[in-house]
């Protein structure tokens, strides 16, 4: 089953992607996500796994929650495969983020099977900082999650869908849309926000201009980074965008671009050799449910710079088209004294079907270091 999961996220042929022209045999493919979410059995025990937290999926030095959820789900799939439990894909995951993870640190993932049925299985997964020396007491847990596994391509009752379900958001074509990261300057910095390189997120140019005007107005009004003073009044607490993994530079071009772990955003270096896009799958839905800034963050910058997640739940409602785009809707209804909820819809752009739902509780805060 794990091999099936890996096959679904296999790289698309270079010839099928216009962005990859001129690259006959890439030295490295866009494997960052797959390598960064990989864990290995400890002492031959598939339910006790070692994982190194990757720094390339961080926000201001703190590893992203969507990346951690994908890692945890992948560990549950591997443990289920070893034990014979059902489930090749995550279909539901709920995680409590107890402490910020640390980029580059070693973690132990302990998987406990709570239920093994014919179609699905449910597992508890705890991520704990590895003991520094053999025999030392383990650290306090960093993340506690519950994962239900099934098969994304085999829904329980095909064709039974509510006629009142919402529709996929309408956007201009991706080639007419723009990135929003550059609006904030530092948000596009690979050193401070490397996760920006792991998202090919494209927004309606009208929305990007609206956000840019709000940011400039805040600067002219004397807003000071780290000292929040409310919301920009003309910005909604929601946005829509196209979303997928970007192509990454390979070989010498990546090294010359000062890339993280040998990769860089191919869009920033004209004419550079590029690796193919990584296809979409259930694991990628977990990542993309939390890979972009929550909408409330757009209205308060530069005063607020960090939105740590307390708890998040994600549902995988279907299998996305591997070589396509997602359309994301990210929205918040209530911000209360810095507490907020953020809801995510993930739609398959090829079919118009809803394939993922997410909801998280988070905090609007200043710089990392003000940990819960």
C-alpha positions as CSV (number, residue, x, y, z in Angstrom):
1,X,0.0,0.0,0.0
2,X,2.8,2.4,0.7
3,X,4.3,1.7,-2.7
4,X,0.9,2.6,-4.2
5,X,0.9,5.9,-2.3
6,X,4.4,6.7,-3.7
7,X,3.4,5.7,-7.2
8,X,0.5,8.1,-7.2
9,X,2.9,11.0,-6.4
10,X,5.3,9.9,-9.1
11,X,6.9,12.7,-11.2
12,X,5.2,13.6,-14.4
13,X,7.0,13.2,-17.7
14,X,9.2,16.2,-18.7
15,X,7.8,16.2,-22.2
16,X,4.3,16.8,-20.8
17,X,5.1,20.0,-19.1
18,X,6.0,23.2,-21.0
19,X,7.7,24.6,-17.9
20,X,10.2,21.8,-18.1
21,X,11.4,22.2,-21.7
22,X,15.1,21.7,-22.3
23,X,15.7,19.2,-19.5
24,X,16.2,15.8,-20.9
25,X,17.5,13.9,-17.8
26,X,17.3,16.0,-14.6
27,X,19.9,15.3,-12.0
28,X,17.4,15.7,-9.2
29,X,13.6,15.9,-9.4
30,X,11.3,17.9,-7.2
31,X,11.7,15.4,-4.4
32,X,11.9,17.8,-1.5
33,X,8.4,17.0,-0.2
34,X,8.8,13.2,-0.5
35,X,12.2,13.2,1.1
36,X,11.3,15.6,3.8
37,X,8.2,13.6,4.9
38,X,10.1,10.3,4.9
39,X,10.6,8.4,8.2
40,X,12.4,5.1,8.7
41,X,11.8,2.2,11.2
42,X,13.8,2.2,14.4
43,X,15.3,-1.2,15.3
44,X,13.1,-2.8,12.6
45,X,9.9,-1.6,14.2
46,X,7.6,0.0,11.6
47,X,5.4,1.6,14.3
48,X,8.4,3.4,15.9
49,X,10.0,5.6,13.3
50,X,12.9,8.2,13.0
51,X,12.3,11.4,11.2
52,X,14.5,14.5,10.6
53,X,12.5,17.7,10.4
54,X,13.3,19.5,7.2
55,X,14.1,23.2,7.4
56,X,12.8,24.0,3.9
57,X,9.1,23.9,5.0
58,X,9.5,26.6,7.6
59,X,7.9,30.0,8.4
60,X,10.4,32.3,10.2
61,X,12.3,29.3,11.3
62,X,9.3,27.2,12.6
63,X,8.4,24.1,10.5
64,X,4.9,24.4,9.0
65,X,2.0,22.4,10.4
66,X,0.7,21.1,7.1
67,X,4.2,19.7,6.4
68,X,4.2,18.0,9.8
69,X,0.7,16.6,9.3
70,X,1.7,15.0,5.9
71,X,4.8,13.5,7.6
72,X,2.6,12.0,10.4
73,X,0.1,10.6,7.9
74,X,2.9,9.0,5.8
75,X,4.3,7.4,8.9
76,X,0.8,6.0,9.7
77,X,0.5,4.6,6.2
78,X,3.9,2.8,6.5
79,X,3.0,1.3,9.9
80,X,-0.3,0.2,8.6
81,X,1.3,-1.5,5.6
82,X,3.7,-3.3,7.9
83,X,1.0,-4.6,10.2
84,X,-1.5,-5.5,7.4
85,X,-4.0,-2.8,8.5
86,X,-6.3,-1.3,5.8
87,X,-5.6,2.1,4.2
88,X,-3.3,3.5,1.6
89,X,-4.3,7.1,2.0
90,X,-5.1,9.5,4.9
91,X,-8.8,10.3,4.8
92,X,-9.0,12.2,8.1
93,X,-6.4,13.7,10.4
94,X,-6.7,15.7,13.6
95,X,-3.5,17.1,15.2
96,X,-2.7,19.1,18.3
97,X,0.5,21.1,18.1
98,X,1.9,21.1,21.6
99,X,5.2,22.7,21.0
100,X,6.9,24.3,17.9
101,X,8.9,21.7,16.0
102,X,12.6,22.5,15.3
103,X,14.1,22.5,11.8
104,X,17.0,20.0,11.5
105,X,16.0,18.2,14.8
106,X,15.6,14.4,15.0
107,X,12.1,13.1,16.0
108,X,10.6,9.8,17.0
109,X,7.2,9.0,15.5
110,X,5.3,6.4,17.5
111,X,2.3,4.9,15.8
112,X,-0.4,3.0,17.7
113,X,-3.2,1.2,15.9
114,X,-6.5,2.1,17.6
115,X,-8.8,0.2,15.2
116,X,-8.3,-2.0,12.1
117,X,-11.4,-2.6,10.0
118,X,-11.9,-4.0,6.5
119,X,-12.0,-0.6,4.7
120,X,-10.3,1.7,7.1
121,X,-7.9,1.8,10.1
122,X,-7.3,4.5,12.7
123,X,-4.0,5.3,14.4
124,X,-2.6,7.5,17.1
125,X,0.7,9.1,16.2
126,X,2.9,11.0,18.6
127,X,5.9,13.1,17.5
128,X,8.6,13.5,20.2
129,X,12.0,15.0,20.0
130,X,14.5,12.1,20.0
131,X,16.6,11.5,23.1
132,X,20.1,13.1,22.7
133,X,21.9,10.0,24.0
134,X,21.0,6.4,24.3
135,X,19.0,5.7,27.5
136,X,18.2,9.4,28.1
137,X,14.6,10.3,29.0
138,X,12.5,11.3,26.0
139,X,11.4,14.9,25.6
140,X,7.9,16.0,25.9
141,X,5.7,15.4,22.8
142,X,5.7,18.0,20.1
143,X,2.6,16.8,18.1
144,X,-0.2,14.4,19.0
145,X,-2.4,13.3,16.1
146,X,-5.1,10.8,15.2
147,X,-5.1,9.5,11.6
148,X,-7.8,7.5,9.8
149,X,-6.6,5.7,6.7
150,X,-8.7,4.5,3.8
151,X,-8.5,4.8,0.0
152,X,-9.1,8.2,-1.5
153,X,-10.0,6.7,-4.9
154,X,-12.7,4.5,-3.4
155,X,-15.4,6.6,-1.7
156,X,-18.1,4.9,0.4
157,X,-21.0,5.7,-1.9
158,X,-19.9,7.0,-5.4
159,X,-22.3,9.6,-6.9
160,X,-24.1,10.4,-3.7
161,X,-23.5,14.1,-3.3
162,X,-25.6,17.0,-1.9
163,X,-27.1,19.1,-4.6
164,X,-26.7,22.2,-2.4
165,X,-22.9,21.8,-2.0
166,X,-20.9,24.9,-2.8
167,X,-19.1,25.4,-6.1
168,X,-15.5,25.7,-6.9
169,X,-14.3,29.4,-6.7
170,X,-13.9,31.1,-10.1
171,X,-10.5,32.7,-10.9
172,X,-8.8,34.0,-14.0
173,X,-6.6,31.4,-15.7
174,X,-3.4,30.6,-13.8
175,X,-1.2,32.2,-16.4
176,X,-3.0,35.5,-15.8
177,X,-2.7,35.3,-12.0
178,X,0.1,36.5,-9.7
179,X,2.0,35.5,-6.6
180,X,1.2,37.4,-3.4
181,X,4.4,36.8,-1.5
182,X,6.3,39.7,-3.1
183,X,3.8,42.2,-1.7
184,X,5.3,41.8,1.7
185,X,9.0,41.7,0.8
186,X,10.3,39.5,3.6
187,X,7.6,36.9,3.0
188,X,9.3,36.0,-0.3
189,X,12.7,35.7,1.3
190,X,14.0,32.1,0.9
191,X,16.0,32.3,4.1
192,X,13.2,33.5,6.4
193,X,10.2,31.9,4.6
194,X,11.5,28.9,2.6
195,X,8.0,27.5,2.5
196,X,7.2,30.1,-0.1
197,X,9.4,28.1,-2.5
198,X,7.2,25.0,-1.9
199,X,4.0,26.7,-3.2
200,X,3.1,27.7,-6.7
201,X,0.2,29.9,-5.5
202,X,-1.4,32.3,-8.0
203,X,-4.0,35.0,-7.1
204,X,-6.3,37.2,-9.0
205,X,-4.3,40.3,-9.9
206,X,-7.1,42.5,-8.6
207,X,-6.8,40.9,-5.2
208,X,-3.0,41.2,-5.2
209,X,-3.3,44.9,-6.0
210,X,-5.8,45.4,-3.2
211,X,-3.6,43.7,-0.7
212,X,-0.6,45.8,-1.9
213,X,-2.6,49.0,-1.4
214,X,-3.5,48.0,2.1
215,X,0.1,47.2,3.0
216,X,1.3,50.5,1.7
217,X,-1.4,52.3,3.6
218,X,-0.3,50.6,6.8
219,X,3.3,51.6,6.1
220,X,2.4,55.2,5.5
221,X,0.4,55.3,8.7
222,X,3.5,54.3,10.6
223,X,2.7,50.6,11.4
224,X,5.8,49.1,13.1
225,X,6.7,45.4,12.5
226,X,5.9,43.5,15.6
227,X,3.4,46.0,16.9
228,X,0.0,45.1,15.6
229,X,-2.8,47.7,15.7
230,X,-5.8,46.1,14.1
231,X,-7.0,45.1,10.6
232,X,-6.9,46.9,7.3
233,X,-10.6,47.8,6.9
234,X,-10.9,47.1,3.2
235,X,-9.5,43.6,3.1
236,X,-11.8,40.5,3.4
237,X,-10.8,37.7,5.8
238,X,-10.8,35.3,2.8
239,X,-9.0,34.6,-0.5
240,X,-9.0,32.2,-3.4
241,X,-6.0,31.0,-5.4
242,X,-4.6,28.4,-7.8
243,X,-2.2,26.0,-6.0
244,X,0.3,23.2,-6.7
245,X,3.9,22.3,-6.2
246,X,6.3,24.5,-8.2
247,X,9.0,23.2,-10.5
248,X,12.4,23.4,-8.8
249,X,15.8,24.2,-10.3
250,X,18.2,21.3,-10.6
251,X,22.0,21.0,-10.6
252,X,24.3,24.0,-10.9
253,X,21.5,26.5,-11.4
254,X,20.1,25.6,-8.0
255,X,23.4,26.0,-6.3
256,X,24.0,29.3,-8.0
257,X,20.7,30.6,-6.9
258,X,21.6,30.2,-3.2
259,X,18.9,27.6,-2.8
260,X,17.8,25.7,0.2
261,X,19.0,22.1,0.2
262,X,20.0,22.3,-3.5
263,X,16.6,23.5,-4.7
264,X,15.3,26.9,-5.7
265,X,12.2,28.4,-7.2
266,X,12.5,27.9,-11.0
267,X,10.2,30.9,-11.6
268,X,12.9,33.3,-10.3
269,X,15.7,32.3,-12.7
270,X,14.7,32.7,-16.4
271,X,15.8,30.0,-18.7
272,X,17.1,27.7,-15.9
273,X,16.8,24.0,-16.0
274,X,13.7,22.8,-14.2
275,X,12.5,19.6,-12.7
276,X,9.0,18.4,-13.3
277,X,6.1,19.3,-11.0
278,X,5.3,16.8,-8.3
279,X,1.9,15.3,-8.8
280,X,-1.0,15.9,-6.4
281,X,-2.2,13.1,-4.0
282,X,-3.8,12.8,-0.6
283,X,-0.6,13.6,1.3
284,X,-0.2,16.8,-0.7
285,X,-3.8,17.9,0.4
286,X,-2.7,17.7,4.0
287,X,0.3,20.0,3.2
288,X,-1.7,22.5,1.1
289,X,-4.4,22.8,3.7
290,X,-2.0,24.8,5.8
291,X,0.8,25.9,3.4
292,X,-0.2,29.5,2.8
293,X,-0.7,32.4,5.2
294,X,-4.1,32.5,6.9
295,X,-6.3,35.3,5.4
296,X,-6.4,37.2,8.7
297,X,-2.6,37.6,8.4
298,X,-3.0,39.7,5.2
299,X,-4.9,42.4,6.9
300,X,-2.6,42.9,9.9
301,X,0.9,42.9,8.5
302,X,3.4,44.2,9.2
303,X,2.2,44.2,12.8
304,X,1.7,40.5,13.1
305,X,4.2,38.1,11.7
306,X,3.4,34.6,13.1
307,X,0.2,32.5,13.3
308,X,0.9,29.3,15.2
309,X,-1.6,26.6,14.9
310,X,-3.0,25.0,18.1
311,X,-5.2,22.3,16.6
312,X,-6.1,21.3,13.0
313,X,-8.3,18.8,11.4
314,X,-8.2,17.8,7.7
315,X,-10.6,15.7,5.7
316,X,-9.6,14.1,2.3
317,X,-12.9,13.9,0.3
318,X,-11.4,12.6,-2.9
319,X,-8.4,11.9,-5.0
320,X,-7.0,15.0,-6.8
321,X,-5.9,14.9,-10.5
322,X,-2.2,14.1,-10.2
323,X,-1.0,16.5,-12.9
324,X,-3.5,19.3,-12.3
325,X,-4.1,22.3,-10.2
326,X,-5.9,22.8,-6.9
327,X,-8.2,25.8,-6.3
328,X,-8.0,26.9,-2.7
329,X,-10.4,29.0,-0.7
330,X,-9.1,30.1,2.7
331,X,-11.4,32.0,5.0
332,X,-11.9,33.2,8.6
333,X,-15.1,34.3,10.1
334,X,-14.1,35.3,13.6
335,X,-11.0,36.8,15.2
336,X,-11.4,37.2,19.0
337,X,-8.6,38.8,20.9
338,X,-6.0,37.2,18.7
339,X,-7.7,33.8,18.5
340,X,-9.0,32.7,15.1
341,X,-10.3,29.8,13.1
342,X,-9.2,29.3,9.5
343,X,-11.2,27.1,7.1
344,X,-9.7,25.7,3.9
345,X,-11.5,24.3,0.9
346,X,-9.4,22.4,-1.7
347,X,-11.0,21.8,-5.1
348,X,-9.7,19.7,-8.0
349,X,-9.5,22.2,-10.9
350,X,-9.7,19.5,-13.5
351,X,-13.0,18.0,-12.2
352,X,-14.5,20.8,-10.2
353,X,-14.9,18.4,-7.2
354,X,-14.2,19.2,-3.6
355,X,-11.2,17.0,-2.6
356,X,-10.2,18.4,0.8
357,X,-11.5,20.4,3.8
358,X,-9.5,21.8,6.7
359,X,-10.2,23.8,9.9
360,X,-7.7,25.1,12.4
361,X,-7.6,27.1,15.6
362,X,-4.6,29.5,15.6
363,X,-3.2,32.6,17.3
364,X,-2.2,36.0,15.8
365,X,1.1,36.8,17.4
366,X,4.3,38.7,16.9
367,X,7.7,37.2,16.1
368,X,8.3,33.5,17.0
369,X,9.5,33.2,20.6
370,X,6.1,34.1,22.0
371,X,5.2,30.4,22.1
372,X,2.1,29.1,23.7
